[in-house]
Amino acid sequence: MDGSAVVRKLGQVIAGSDPAERTAALVSAASTGTTFMPGLIARDGADQALATGLVAATEYGLVVTSQSLSVAIARHLVGDDGTEQATARRLAVQAVAGLALASAGAVAERVASPRPGEPLRRAMVRTVGRRTLRVGLSGVAVSALASAEAVVGGRHAWLRVASASAGLVAGTALAAWQIRRFRADDPVEAARLAPPSDPLTGRSSAAPDAPTTPPVPPLARSLALGAAVNLGLQGFAALEGVFARSVGAGVRHVAPRAGRASGAVGHAVALGAIGAGVAAGVEYALRSADAGGAAIDAAYTSPPDAATVSGGPGSGVPWTTLSREGVRFVNMALTTDEIADVTGVPPEQVTTPVRAFVGLASASSVDARVDLVMSELERLGAFERSVICVASPTGSGYVNYVAAETLEYLTRGDCATVALQYSLRPSFLSLDRVAMGREQNRALLHALTWRLRGIPEESRPRLVGFGESLGAHTLQDAFLHEGVSGLHRAGMDRALFVGTPAGSSWARQWRSDPDRVDPDGEAVEIASWADWAAQDEDHRRRQRVFLLSHHEDPITKFDGALAVQQPDWLGPLDTRPPGVSRLAAWYPLVSFVLTLVDVTNALSTVPGVFVAHGHDYRSDLARVVATAYGLDVGDDELRRVEEALRARELSWAERRLVAEQLHRAQEAVQRQLDRWGSSAERAGA
């Protein structure tokens, strides 16, 4: 086949393409460049490809759906019998419709201009208006190109190919320009993305063989990645178009009168099928996460020996129901000797700390789990300790052991930590369990309040709260609409919330109206212990509720409103918090997706290396725990505690790694023996 034949064939393919698909390809290609702007956390190539692909595919789906409706309406109004005159009339109507859409979008964007403290619906109107303006103008451009093709007809196939490609070329060129703008060398950006170091040991959080420069892809690689994603998008668009046209042909065959809407129906069915596939994938991921969360590490093959932890000899909670994180939590409780060695206190002056944990599988309902944990606290001797800490776990059931161990060290073991599990999945997959977590915490606090009121005040334990990530959300929202006074009514003396998600309604109410929610100024949000120490003494003395939140932690900033409303942290450069790039800007949908990808990378830790970055709060946690709970500690003792925390974390990580590798090796050997028809006993003999 010679070159002219190839061009003619390509021209025929383009002539049969759907204007809606071409408009969607133009808009989605143009959107890829904005996905390369800096985020809160450095992205590698795979994360960047994921973010760019998500944005481009979503843009394509939204635009092809709206434009296919526009094409269907135009065909209904003027008909389309396949003649050049009918095609010209239809394209003219589509162009007019595009101009009308663009005008309506411009008006909506102008009428719903930004206002301080505006409701979300106003932002939605403005964002939809902006998108409508953009899609309308793109539709006009594609209609104009299609009209030119219709005029040319079959006489100059190369011109048809060139005009049809103009939209994609323009979109890709815009994307390339944006990539270059965002990926220009910037020393400030390089410093912001550099791997942080442990302030105590000086060790970097980067792997030993990692490059010293921050993981910002160079311009050439970014351009290549953008081009690859665009090519992939065009392949996706072509497949979606083939499927949609096949469905449309079926619709015309079955219901000829609905033929003019067949394109819209075809795209709706195609995108619906894709959505169903995504939903099935999400459901599989949730089931896998549940199974992984319930599995027990190879390092913990037997129940603990201590009589003061759940699952041990003095417990009423079956060890096998504690889940992976629950088993870790109870096995890692400090012993009196460990506390004495670090603090320098004689062992006879140290108390064995209590750790109570009730897993999701330990009882069948919220009430049953609360009843079980209250009985557990009685059995383990929690009400004989001076401090009881209600620790709301993350989605997987994880309770930050740095915080728990710090409390045990600084109270000389005279404390009890209690946790109720509400999910087995990581926090970002447990958002559907927030209501259960909130209900459990509220019921537990209610039961604890009544139990503590029955203890004489002089011997009554102090009640404190701790929550990290989704655990902070579920514990805070137990006091929703009550403000800080809700903690007092529950008998809670002090509280520490680490990495509070943006979805916390309690935190949102406090930030938006602190005078009403916290009239006495007892709550404070800090990014580090140094932030707290920099305040005047009068403010520090009043503070009893602490929110520890890093400026670059995406979990504290990710919210559904990001898709339609510019957040404060992406506002003017002089108002942005440290850690937020000055090169970043807010784009509807794009900022939402980029921050979502940042959420998946928010926590990247090296055992024993404590840094203050993203969702990793270990570096400041010991000092902040001491401050938040009003525990006196000298600098020398605190340093010994922090060194011990790092050493214990590394030791436990090594133990889990070795046990897991041995377990896998045993499984591999057993599989091979099974294939031979032998057994481990015979092989050992």
N, C-alpha and C positions, 0 to 999 in steps of 0.2 A: 504494500500500500504506500503510494507516494505522499509527499507532504501536503499537497492540496487536498487529497482525499481525507487525510486525517483532520485537516481544518474543517472540511465540509461536515464530516461526521460529528466533530465537536460542536459545530454550529447547530446541527440538528438536535443534539442533546440539550444544548442551552435553550434552543427555541422551545423545547417541551418542558423546561423547568418552570416551577411555580414562582411567580413574583414574590409571594410571601416568603419562600425559602431564601430567595436572593436578598431580600431586605433583612431577614434574620441573620444571614451570613455576614452582611455588611456591619450590622450593629454589634454582633458578637465578636467579630474580628477587631473592631475598633475598641472594644472593652478590654481586650487582653492586656494592653499596655499598662493600664492603671493598677493591675494586680502586682506589678513589680515594685510598687512604692514600699518603702520600709514599714515594717510592722513593729510591734512591741518586742517580739522575740526574733532572733535571726532565723531565717529559713534556709534549708538546704535545697538541692535541685528537685528532689522528690516532692517536698512540701510545696515548692513553688509551682511545679507542674500540676499538683492537686488543686491548689488555689486557682490557678489560671483556668484549668479545665472546668472546675465547678462554676466559676463566673461565666465563662463563655457558653457552656451548655445551658445554664439557667437563662441567660440573656436570649439565646437562640429559642428556647422553648416558649418564653414569654412573648417574644416578637412574632414568631411564626404563628402562634395561636391568634394573636390580635390581627395580624395582617391577613391571615386566611379568612377571617370573618369579613374583613374589608373587601377582599376579592369576591367572596360569595355575594355580598350586598351589591357590588358593582355589576356582577353578572345577572343578578336578579332584576336590576333596574333597566339595563340596556340589552340584555340577552347576549349570547355568545354562540353564534352558529359556525364559528371557525373561519369566517371571511375576514379579509384585512380590514374592511370597514367596521365590522363588529368589534374586532380587537382594538382598533384605534379608539372607538367610543368607550370601550371598557377601560382602557388605560387612561383616557381623559378623565373619566369619572373617578378612577382610583387616585389620580393626581389631585383632583379637587377635594376628594375625601381626605387625602393626606394633608393638604393645606388647612382644611377645616380642623382636623385633629391637632395639627401643630398650633393653630390659633387658639383652640380651646385649652391646650396645654399651657401655652404662654399666659393666658388669662388666669388659669387656676394657680400657676406658680406665683403670679404677681399678687393676686388677691390673698393668698395664704402665705405671704412673706413672713420670714422668721420673727418671732417675738420672744422675749425672755419668759421662761416658765410656761411656754405654750403647751397645750394638751397634745397628745400623740396624734389625734385625728387630724389636727391642723397640719402637722408635719407630713402625714400620709397624703393629704390633698396636694400639698406642694410637691412632694416627691413624685406622685403619680402624674401631676401636671408636667413636671420636667421630663419624665420618661415619655409621656405622650407627645410632647414637642419634639423630642429627639426621634422617636419612631415615625412620627408624621413626616418630618423632613426627609428621613431616610427613604420612606415610601415614595415620596415625590421624586427623589433622585432616581430610584429604581424604575419608576414608571416612565420617567423621561428617557432613560437608557433603553427600556423595552420599546418605547415608541420609535426611537431611532432604529432599532433592529427591525421593527415592523415595516418602516419605510424602506430600509435597505432590501428587505426580503431575502431571497436566496441568492442574489447576484454577487454579493461580496461576503462570503462566509467569514473571512478573516476579520472584517469589520465587526460582525456580530460577536465573534469571540472576544475581540478587544473591548467592545463596549460592555459586554456582560462581565468581563473580568475587572472592569474599572472600579466597581464598588468594592470588591475584595482587595484590590491593590490599594485603594485609598484607605480602607480600614486597617490593613496591615501596616501601611506607611505611618498612619497615626499611632498605631501601637508601638512601632519601632522608635518613633520620636519620643514617646512617653517613657519607654524602657531606657533610652539613652539619658533622658532627664533624671530619672530616678536612680540610675546606676552610675552616675558620674562620681568620680573620686571625691570623697568628702571626709576630711580627718575627724570632724566632730562625730559623724555617723560611725566611722570606724572605731573610735573610742567608745561610743555607746554600745556597740555590739561586741566589744572585746570580751573574752571569757573572764568572769569574775574570779577572785581569789579568796581563800579562807583568811580572814583577818588575824586569826590566832596562829596559824601555821605557815601562812604565805603560799600554800599549795594552790595551784590553779585548778579550776573545775574542769578544764579541758583534758581530754585523754593525753597520755604521754606522747603519742605519735601524731597528735593533732597539729595542724599548721598554726603558727603564732598569729597570723592575720585573721580577722573575723570572717565568718563564712558568708561573705557577700559575693555572689557570682560575678565575675568580670563581665563587662559589657558584651563582648563577643559571645560568651556562653549564654547570657541572658537573651540576646537577640536570637540565637539559634534555638533556645528553648521556646521562646515566643513563637517563632516560625513553626516549630514542630507541633506545638499545641494548636496553632491555627490550621495546619494541614490535617491534624487529627479531627478538628472540629468540622472541617469541610467533608471529611469522610463520614463522620457521624451525621452531618446534615444530608449527605447524599443517600445514606441508608434510610434515614428517617423519611426522606422524600419519596423514595421508592416504595417503602411500606405504606405511607400515607396515600400515594396515588393508587396503589393496589386496592386499598380499602375503599377509596373513592370510586374506583371502577366497579367494585362490588355493589356499592350503594346505588350507582346509576343503573346497574343491571336489575337490582331488586326493586328499586323505587325510582323510576325515571323522573318523576316530578321533583324529586329532591336532588336532582343531579347538580343544580347550580350551587348547592351547599356541600357537595361531596368532598371538596377540598378541605373545608373546615372540619367536616366529620372525620376525614382520613387523618388529619394532623391530631385531632383530639384523641382518636383511638391509638395512634402511634405513641403520643406522649403519655397517654394513660398506661399503655403497656410498659413503657420505660419506668414510669412511676411505680407500677406494681412490682417490677423487678427490683427496684431500689428498696421498696418496703419489705420484700421478702429477704433481701440481704440484711437489712437492719434487724429484722426479727431473728435471723440466724445469729447475728452478732450478739444480740441480747441473750439468747439461749446459751451461747458459748461463754459469755461473760459470767452468767449465773453458775455454769458448771465449774468454771475456773475459780470463782470466788468461794465455792463450797469445798473445793479440793484442799487437802491438808498437805503442807510441805513435807518433803522426805526427811527434813531435819527434825521434825517433831512426830515421831512414830509412837509415842506413849504419853499418857497424861502427866501433868506436872506433879511433883512430890509435895509442894507446899500446900499446907492446909488453909491458906489465906487467899487462894485464888480460885476462880471458877474452873471446873474440870478436875480439881485436885481432890484429895481424900475427904476434905470437909465440905465439898460442894454438892449442891442439889441439881446442878446443870450438867447434863451429859456432855462429856468432852467431845464426842463425835458431832455434836450439833453446833459447835462454836464457829465453824467456818475457818478458812485459811487465816484471815486477819485476827479473829478471836483467839485462835490457838497461839499465834505469835504473841499477842498481847499478854496472855496469862503466863506464857513460858518465859517472857523477858522481864518479869518483875524482879526488882532488886532484892538481894538477900541482906540480912543485917550485917554480915561481914563486909560485903561490898560497900555498903553505906559507910560503915565505920572506917574502912581503909581510905576512902576518898575525903571524908569530912574531918577525920582525925578525932572523932568522938569515940569514947570507949564502947565496945559492943554491947555492954549491959545497959547503956543509955539509949540504945537504938531499938525501935519497934519494927516488927515485920509489917511491911505495907500490905494493904488489901487491894486486890484487883478483881472486880466483879464484871462479868461480861455475859450477856444473854444473846445468843445468836438468833437470826431470823428463823431458823429451823428448831430452835429450842422450845418454842410454844407456837400455837396455831393462830393467835390473835394478839392485838395490841394489849388488851386487858390482861390476857394470860401471861404475856411477856413481862408486863409491869408487876403483876403479882409474883411471878417467879423471881424477878430481880430483887424485889423487896425482901422476899424470904431469903434470898442469897446473901443480901447485905447483913441480915440478922445472923445467919449461920457463920459468916466469915469474920464477924466482929467489927463491921464497919462503923457502927454507932459508938464504939469505944475509942475511935480515933479522934484527933482534934480537928481534922479537916476532911470533908467529903467533897470530892470533885465530880460533878456531872460532866462527863466528856461525851459530847455528841460526835460520833464517828463520821468519817467521810462515806461516800456511797458504798465503797467496798467493805466497810466495817473497820477501816484503819483508824487507830488512835495514835496520834503523834507520840512516839516513845521518847523523843527528846523532852517534850513537855512533861510527860508522865514521870520520867526518871528524875528530871529536875525537881519536881514537886516532892518526890520520895527522898532525894538527897537532902533538900533544904528543910524538910520537916523531920528529919532523922527517922523516916519511915512511919511517922505518926499521921498517916493519911490513908484514905480509901478512894480509889478511882472507879467509877461505875459507868458502863456504856451499854446502850441498847442498840442492836443492829436493826436497820430498816431496809437494807438492800445488800446484794452480793456483788454488784457491778461497780466499776469505776464511776466517779461522780458525774462525769459528763453523759453517762448512759443511765443515770439514776434520777433524772429530773422528774420522772413520773412517780417517784417515791417520796418526794418532798412532803406531800400532805401527810403520809404515814409517819415520817420522821418527826414532823411537827406535832402530830397528835400523840405519839409516844412520849416525846419529851415533856409535853404539857401534862400528860397523865402521871409520868414519873415524878415531876416536880410537885404536883398536887399531893401524891402519896408521901413524898419525902417531907413536905412542909408539915403535914399532920403528924408524921412520926417524930420529927425533931421538936415540935411544940410540946410533945409529951416528955421531953428530957429537961431536967432543971437547967436554967440558963447558964449557971456556972460550969456545968459539965457538958453543955450542948456543943456538938461539932459545928465548926464554921462551914457553911455551904458556899462553894465557888463553882463557876461554870467555865467550860472550855469547849470551843468548837473550831474546827479547821475546815476550810473549803465548804463543801455542802453541809458538813456538820455545823459550821457557823450559821449557815442559812437556816437549818432546821431548828437550832436552839434559839436563835434570835426571834424567829417567827412564832415561837411558843409564847412570846410576849407582844405579839402584833396588836397594834392600837392601844397598847398600855404604856408605851414609852419606857423610860428607865424605871419608872415607878413599878412596872410589872415585875422587874427583878426583885425589888424590895418586897413586894407582896408575896413572892414565892420564897422569901427568906434567904435570897442569894446575896451574900456579902460583897462578892467581887466577881468579875467575869473577864475572860480573855477570848477574843475572836480573831482568828488568824486567816488571812486570805478570804475575806467575806465576799461571796459571789455578788455580782451586780444585781441578781434577781432577788436578793433579800428585801422584802417589803419593809421590815423593821428598820434596817439600815437606811433605806431610801427615805423613809419618813423622818428619821433623825437628821439626815443630811439636809433635807429640804426645809425643815422647820425645827431647828435645835432648841429654840426658846420654849416651844410648846412641849416637845418630846422629852427634853432634858433641862428643865428650868434651873437646876442647881449646878449645871456644868460638870456633871460627874462622868460623862462619856468623852473619849478622846480618840481620834484616829491618827496614827503615826506610821511612818515608813520604816523607822528604826528606833532603837533605844535612844540614840543620840538626839533624835527629834524630840522625844519626851523630855530629855534632860535639858534641852535648850529653852524650855518654857520657864516662866517665872514660878517661884516657889508656891505662890498662892494657888495658881491653877493646878499644879502637880498635887498639892495636898487634897484637893477636892475630888480628884479623878479616881474612879473605882471600876469603870467599864472601859476596857481597852480594845480598840480595833487596830490590828497590825496589818497594814496593806501596802505592798510595794507599788510604786508608780507605774512600773512596767509589767505588772502582773495582769495578763489578759483575762484571768478568771474574775478579777474584781471589776472588769470593764465590759465583758461580753454580755450583750443584752439584745433581745429581739428588736428593740427600738433602733439599733444601729443601722438596720436596713433602710430606714426611712427618715431618721432624724440625726442631725449632727450633734455629737456629744460634747460636753464642755472640754474634755481632755484633748479634743482635736480642734479646739477653737483658735483664737489669735495666738501667735507665737509667744507673746509676752505673758500669756496666761497659762501656757501649757506646763504640766508638771514635769520634773526631771525624769528622764527615761523615755519620753515620748519624742519621736523624731521630728525635727523641724522641717523635714522634707515630706512628711506625710500630710495627706489632705483627706477630707471626708468625701466619699462617693457612695451614693445609694447602692446597696447590694454588695459592692466591692469591699467596703470597709467591714461589713458584716462577715463576709466569707474569710477575709484575711485575719480578722480577730478570732474567728472560729478555728482556723488552722493554727493560730498562735496558741489557743487554749490547749490543743493536743501536744504542744511542745513546751508548755509552761513549766513543767517540772522535769529537769534532767539532772540527776544527782550522781555524784561519785561517793561511794561509802567512805565515811571518815573525813570528807572535805565539806565543811559547812560554809555556804556562801549566802549572801543576801541578794537574790536575783529571781525575777519571775515569781513563780509560786513556791520557791524554796526559801523558807524562813528560818532554817536551823541556826544560822549564824547569830541572830539576835535573840533566839528564843529563850535561852536559859536566863539571860539578864531580864528580859521582858516578863517572863513568868515570875521571877522574884519580885519585880516591881508591881506587876498587876495584882498579885495575891498578898502583897504587903509582907513579904518574907525577908527578914534581915539576913544579910550575907556580906562578908568582907571580900575584898578584891582577891586575896590569895585563895580563899576557899572557892570562890566562883571560878577562878582559873583552873583549879584542880577538877572541879565539876565539869567544866567545858572540855578539858582534856580527856576525862573519863568517858564523857558522852561520845566523843569522836572514836575513842578506842573501842568502846562497846559496839558501836554501830559497825565498824569495820570487822570486828570479831564475829558478830552475828551474820554479817553478809558473807564472810568467808565460810562459816559453818553451813549456811544454806546452800552456797554454791557447791561445796564439796559433796554434801549429801545428795543434791540434785544430780550431779554428774555421776556419782556412784549408783544412784537409783536407775538412771538411764542405761548405764553400762550393764547392770544386772538384768534389766528388761531385754537388752539386746542379746545378752548371753542366753537368756531363757528362750527367746524366740528361735535362736539358732538350735538350741537343744531340742525344742519342740519339733523343728523340721527334721532333725535326725531321729526323732522318736526316743530320745534319751531324757534324762532328768538331772537336775542339779545334784541330787543325792548320789546318783550313780557316778556322775562326773567327779564329785569330790572323793568318792571311794577309790 
